Amino acid sequence: MGFRDVAWKTMKWKIMKKHLGYSEDEMRLFRENPRNEDVLSSVPNLMSKTIIAEVVESHGCNSQHSVGERFYFDGAGNLLTKLCPNKVCIYALNAATGLIFASNELAYAGIDPNEMRFKRAGCFDVGVQCGGWGRVVIELKVVDREQA
């Protein structure tokens, strides 16, 4: 166990109380839920990860997203805007939501998120052939922060 892990283990409740802006009563409720202890034990591992949603298909995209373009998120699922394209389509981000949730759930369970079976999702636009405009498909992967 590294220094960061030890520091997190001893300070996590104080850090979370401040981070979430909880009152003493809210913090008591938060701590009473055993799921929260379990999830918080995964924080050091998740914070050393970067979640990448890469465009693997794109045609007719109004935001001009192209194959190979990537959207970067920290391990908690926060969009890292400085690493992303200048314009990010909200519908492409919406497609990433379920995948990021699933990857975090796998990590909480001690399973490598990259083992997810269905790691692709698409914006809800159905493409010009079906009466829409375009279509973007993204694929999710989780990497060590240094590799991102």
N, C-alpha and C positions, 0 to 999 in steps of 0.2 A: 504494500500500500504506500503510494507516494505522499509527499507533503500536502499536495492539493487535496487528495482524498481524505487525509486525516483532518485537515482544516475544515473541509466541507462537512465531515461527519460530526464535528464538534460544534459547528456554527450554523448548520443548515436551517434550524427553526428560526433563529434570529434573523438570518439573511432573508428567508422567505417572508417573514412577518413584515420586514421593512419593504421588500421588493413588491409585495402585493398590497401594502398599505392597510393591513388588517388591524383591527382593534384586538384587545386581549380576548374578548368573547369569540370573535371570529377565528382567532388563532387556536383557541381551545377546540372549537368545532373542527377546524382543519386537522389538528393533531389527533383528534378522536377517530378519524377515518383511517383505518390501517392501510388502505390503498395508497394514501398520500406518502406514508413512510416508504412503501415499496417503490413508488415512482421516484421519489427523491433520491433513493439509493442509486438510481440510474443516471442521475444528473452529471456526475463527473465524466462518465463514458460518453453521454450524448453531447456534452459541450466540447468534446475533442473531435466531433464529427462535423462534416458539412454534407448537407443533402443537396443533390443536384437533380434538377428536372431538365433534361435535354430534349430539344425538339428533334424528333426522329422522322416526322412527316409534316409537310406544310404545303398547302396549295390554296391560293386565293385569300390569304390572310390579310385582313384590312390593316393590321398592325405591322405587317411585313416581317413577321417572325420567319426565320429560315432554318433549314436543317442544320444541326450542329450548334445552334444558339442554346445558351444555358441560362437557367434561373437558379440562383444560389440561395440556400437557406441555412441558418445555423441549426444545430442539433435539436433545438426546441421548435423549429419550424418558422422562425422569423426570417422574412425576406431580407437578404443582404443587398440592399439597393445599389451600393457602390460597385458591386461585382456584376450587376445585371445590365441588360440593354437599357438605353435611354428611355425607350417606351416599352411598357410591359402590359399586355392585354389582360384585363381582369378575367376574361373567360379562360385563358390559358392558366392563370393562377388558380381559378376555381377547379380546373381539372387536376391540379397538383394537391389540392386539399385532402382528398380521401387517401391518396397515396402516402402523403406525409403522416397522416394520422396512423395508417396501417404500419408504416415503418417504425414509428415511435412505439406503438403497441408491441411489435415484435421485439424491439430493443428492451422494453420493460420486462418482457417474458424471458429475456436472455437468449433470444434468437437473432442471428445476423439478419438485419433488414434486407440485405441483398438476396436473401433466400426467398423473398416474396415471389409467389408464383405469377401473379398478375400485376406487373409493374408499369403498365402503360395505361394512359387515359387520354381523352381528347376533349377539346372545347366542345360545347354543345352545338355549335354551328354544323349543320349536316352537309355543307358543301353545295356548290352550284347545281350538281346533278339532282339534288333532292330539294331544291328550292331555297337553299341558303346562299351564302357567299363563298365561304372557304372552310378549311379544316386544318387544325393543328393537332398533332399527336405528340405527347411527351412521354419520356421514359425516366423513371426514377432510379437513382443509385445513391448510396451513402458511402462516403470516403473519409479517411482521416483528414483532419483540417489541413495538414501540411501538403496533402496531395491535390487540394482543390485549386 
